[in-house]
Every structure is written in C-alpha cells, then in structure tokens.
C-alpha cells in the first residue's frame, strides 16, 4: 500500500509548502511559536527524574499558555482554538502508529534484541517471533494481538532490562537459574520490592537457607498473579510478625487484607433505602 493512501485513511493529506518567498509565510508563525515556547520553558533546561515527569510539566505549560495573547491579537490562544476546533476533522477511530515496528525472535533466555539492547518477555514465548512497538520512552511487546510485556526504553547501548515476573516459573524450580537470578537482582531497583519483601526474604533465608528461602520468596511473588500488590505486602508483614516464612502462610494473610478492605468499603456505603442528611456535619 502506498504511503499517501495510508495517510488518507487516517484523514491526513500531505502537501509541500510553496518554495521560496511565496511560501515563506506558510509556516513561519508556527515555527516562531515553537521558538517562544522553547525559550520560555526550556531555557535553562529543566532537570527531571523521567520523561514522564517532563511531559507532565509540558502539559501544565500548555494549559497556562491558553490564556496568552499573541502580540496584539484581541483573543487568547484558547479563544482562537475554540473558534477553529469545530472546523477540524474528527480524529480517526484507529490511531495512526508512527513509532517503529520490530519483529524479533525470542532467544533461549526469554529475551529479545531491539536496537542493541535486550529486554525480557515471558519464557513461554521462547523461539517465537513477537511484535515490538518502540516508543520514545518505552516499548510494548505483543504476541499476536495480546500485549505480553512492557518495558521502559533503555537509552544506553548494550544494556539489558529484565522483568522478574517473566522468570518466576523457572526460578521456583531453579532459584539460581540465569538470567532469572539477574532479574531477581534487578527487582529492588525496579521498584518491585518493598522493605517488607527484603525483610521477609532475609528471614526466610535464615530459616530455610539461601536456596530454599529464595524459592519461598518466588512462590510469594507468584501470588501476585492473582492478588493485588498491596495485599501481598500486608500478608508478608503479618507472616513476618508471626515468624511464618512460607508462601502458604503469606497467602491467607493477603486474602484477609483483601477481605478487610472490601468490608471497609462496603461499610462506608449507605444501605439501600437509608436516608442521607444533606446537612450532616454542617454547623
């Protein structure tokens, strides 16, 4: 399919600006406003912890910019856009994907290679080709039409990002298996572990030994496939207080935390037919 016809499917009609002086006015205003935005918001260069934080700042600046008047024009940016918006074509029902697409094969370690870097996927996909969409800040992996992995994009060359969840089935059988053990080492820095995880794991290793204590931790992490993270943490804390260093002890405590949360939510809701005073709490 020709690119031009593909554009038209999404309501996009491409054309060139007129060359030379005749077409100079066609985009100068747009370029000028981009320069204004850069000078006023990106000088000096803002310091942020992540691209997501920077995007939030840009959105806030955009909202503030709606109240601005360009030179001596009588209306604000927001007022002019309100006039122009009804004249714009509606967005297409399907998004137009502009990010690069890759179809790597999953290697024997459950990893794919995308632009010199390696990312993990579920080990059940070993030997299969998957579809990868590489965005500016992250990449998404699909098996057929199902999303199977999502990673923050690596910027350094030759780096590796492993998701511990992709290796849990291997680690529960072989706690020292590589690269599963590497994923386990990366988990704390990836935010998967809380101090409660670390404390429970350390105590489990003291009780059961390093190998079996790690296996017990992996069994607890597998519970996260069915129970919310915060309930797992509550279950770990309760088991740690009781000196119970097995996944079988953590699971019922996590379910108790889930049940208590549900009961508290139900108790806060008014019963059917109960009158609620609009003046309650008003002095």
N, C-alpha and C positions, 0 to 999 in steps of 0.2 A: 504494500500500500504506500502511495506517495505521501510525503510528509505534509504537503499542502492540504490534501484531502483529509488527513488525520487531524490537522488543526481545525478544519471547518466542522468536523464532527463535534468539537468542543466549543463551537461558537467563536473561534479565533480566526480572523482574517489578517494575514501578514502582507505588508507592503513596505517599500522603501521610501524614506523621506526624499524629497526633491533635492538634488545635489546643488552645491554652491550657495550663492547669496539668496536665491529664490526660496530655498528650503531652510535657511538658517533659523527662521523664527519658529519652525515647527516643533522643536524640542528644547530650545534654549530656556524657556520658562521652567520646564520640568527639571533640567539639569541644574538650574540656578537654585531651585528649592531644595534639591538634594544637597547641594553645597551648603546652603543655610543650615539645614538640619545637622550636617556633619560638624560644621564649625561650632554650633551652639551646644551640641550634646556629646560629641566625641573628641573634643579638644578641651582639656587633656584627655587621653584615652582612659575610659573608666576601668577600674580594677574590679573584677568579679570572680566568683568561685567557679562559675559554669556558664555555658552558653545559654542555658535555660534562664538563669538569673539576668543575663544581659537582655534576652528577648522580653522579659517582664518589664525591664526598665524602658526599653524602646516602646512598648505598648503604652506605658504611662506617659511618656513624652508625646506620643501621637495624640493621646486624649487631651493633654494640655494644649497641644498645637491647634486643636479645633477652635479655640477661642481667639486665635491670632488673625489679624488683618494683614494681607499682603500689600505693602506700600500704602497707597491712599485709597484702596478699594473700599466701598461702603459696607460690604458684608464680610463676615468672618469666614474662615475655611469651612467650618461646619455648615454655615448657612448656604454657601455656594454648593457644597456637596449635596445638601438636601434638595436643591433645585435640579442638580444633574442626575441624582440617583434614579428617579423614575424613567430616565431616558436610556439607562444602561440595560444591556441584555441580561436575562437571568443566567445564573450560574448553571453549568451542565449538571445533569443528575449524577454522572460518574466523574470523579476527579481526574484531571489530566496529570498523569505521572511524568514528572520531568527529571527525577533522580535516576542515576544509572542502575541498570539491572545486571545481575550476575547469576550464573547457574553452576556453581562449583559442586564437586563431588565430595561427600563426607568421607574423610580418611579413617583409618583403623583406630584412631584415638578419639573419634567422635568430634572432629574439628573440621572447619572449612577455612580456606585461604582466600582473603579478599584484599587486594591491593597491598601485598607484602605482610599483612597482619593475619593472625589466626584467631578464630572465635569458636566456641563450643556449641554443639547442638545435642539434642537427646541421642544417646548412644544407639537407640533402636534404628536410627537413620544411617548407620554406617554402611557405606557402599552405594548409597542413593544420591542422586542429584537433587539439590534443593534450589529454590529461587530466592535470591537476596536482593533487597532494595536498599541501596546505600544512600542515606540521608546525610544532611550536613553534620548533625550531632549524634546520630545513632543509625543502626542498621536493623532491618527486620528480615527474618528468615521464614520462608513458607515451605511446607510440604504439600504439594498440590495447592489447594486454596486455604489451607489451615496454617495460621501462624504458630510456629513451634519454638521460636527463640527471638529475643530482642536484646541487643547489647548497646551500651554507649560506645560510640565510634572511637577507635584508637587512632591517635594522630602520629605517634612515633612509628618509625619503620621497624619491622621485625618484632613487634610486640604481640603478646598473647593475652586474651581475655577469656576466662573460663567461668562458667556458671556451675556452682556446686550441685544444683538440682539436677543437672544433666547426667551426673555420675553417681547418684545415690544408690541405684540398683547394683552397680559394680562395687562400690565401697562397702555396702552392707555384707557382701561376700568376701571381699578382699580389702580391708581397711587401709592397706598400704599401697594399693594399686596406683600406678602412674598412668595418665595425668590426673586421676581423681584426687590423689594426695595434693597435687599442685592446686587444684580447685579448692580444696579444703584450706590450704594455706592462704589463698586469696580471699576467702569468705569474710574474715573480720574486716579487712579494708574495704570490701564491697558493701558493708552495712548489713550483712546477713546475720551477724552475731550480735547479741547484746551482752552486757556484763553478766547477766544471769546465765546465758549459754556458756560463757567461758568458765564461770564458777562451777556449774553443774558438770561440765566436761572434765575439768581438773579433778573434781572429787570422784567422778566415775573412773578415771584413770588410776587414782589411788586405790580404789576398791577392787577394780577388775583387772588392772594392768593397762598398759598403753593401748595394746591392740584391741582388747575386748571393750575397754572404756570408749574408744573411738567408734567401735561398731555400735555401741549403745547410743552414742550421740547421733549417728547416721540414722538409726531407727527412729529417733525422736524427730529428726528433720523430715523423714518420710511422712510423719503425721501431718506436716504442713501441707501435704497434698489435699487433705480433707478438712483441716481445722485452720481457722484464722491465726495469723502470726501472734497477735496479742494474747490469744488464749493459750497458745503453746508456751509463751513466756510465763504466763501465770501458772501453768502446770509445772514448768521447770522450777519455778520459785517454791511452789508448795512441796514438790518432791525433794528439793534440796533441803528444805527445813526439816523434812521427815527422815532425811538420810536415805531416801529411796533412789538408787542410781540405775534404774531400768526404764526403758520406754513404756513397759506395761504399767509402771507406776505413774508416769507423766500423763498418759492418755486420759485416764479417768479424771485427773485433776483439771486438765484442759477442758474436758467436757463440762465439769462442774462450773468452771469460769464462764463458759458459753451459756449454760443454763441460767446462771445467776444474772448475767447481762440481759438475757431475754426476759426473765421475770421482772427485773427492774424496769425495763422498757414498758412492759405490759402494765405494771403498777402505776406508772406515770400517766397512763392514758385514762380518760374518764370512761366510766362504764356506760353501756348503751342506756339512753333514757335519763342519764344523770344531768341535772341542770347545772350549768356553769355560770356563776355570777360574773357579770362584766365589771362589777365594782369590787371584786375580791382583791384585797391588798391595797385598795385606794384609801388614803387617809383624808 
